[in-house]
């Protein structure tokens, strides 16, 4: 059974004439009739009643016609589907991320995927950097979002965002009276500290920022930025957080920028460049700011 024979069957059904169908198909009538007969033999059922002046669909022909039309329509879509798969606009993309990454530009990127790339399914997996990189290496993930670019012989990275660091304060704290806070103002303040997951994450940036300032660590080894903000809201201390989290707990937390030049926190996408997965490039292209990082580093426990 060939697609061409199915096309002949549909043409005769739509024209209600072998002559008209042959004319529409730019072929002679005898070969058309022969091909339809061959299709009927393959199916073991007559598709047309030829007893009258015009061919009429039999019950088998009426049942088969919509199925054949669907099949031919799907066949016609094959080239477009292949092209979309090649350019990354269809398929499945598995994104691993540290939990705090969801507070930045990711929600808007996911909205654009939903509206602009309707054939692309995105699955999000939260985890610790080391676990995400391990799953990336095992091909359980296609791209991971971290706060540092890891190194590896087959890894490539791009910076998606460079977020300023801000200070989260309980509402009514004495420092909220100032439009911006100097690092020295945190002397002896209770501070909530994130967990250490490598050598270039939020914990390391916070420690570098507060070098020379004596603070009291009220809570240590906190994994999620959302947890830190919740504890700030409870009045347990203040916290250094990425600026993208400033929408969290506006009823109980106030955020202030730091005075002077304070290095930001880079959100980095990392993937294996030895795998051809076009949806990764389409996903990265949706971010408002994308630039390559300088060089590669070995896979490690980074945040």
Secondary structure, 3 states (H helix, E strand, C coil): CCHHHHHHHHHHHHHCCHHHHHHHHCCCHHHHHHHHHHHHHHHCCCCEECCCCCCEECHHHHHHHHHHHHHHHHHHHHHHHHHHHHHCCEEEEEEEECHHHHHCCHHHHHHHHHHHCCEEEEEEEECCHHHHHHHHHCCCCCEEEECCCCCCCCEEEEEEEEECEEEEEECCCHHHHCCEECHHHHCCCEEEEECCCCCCCHHHHHHHHCCCCCCEEEEEEECCHHHHHHHHHCCCCEEEEEHHHHHCCCCCEEEEEECCCCCCEEEEEEEECCCCCHHHHHHHHCCCCCEECCCCCCCCCCC
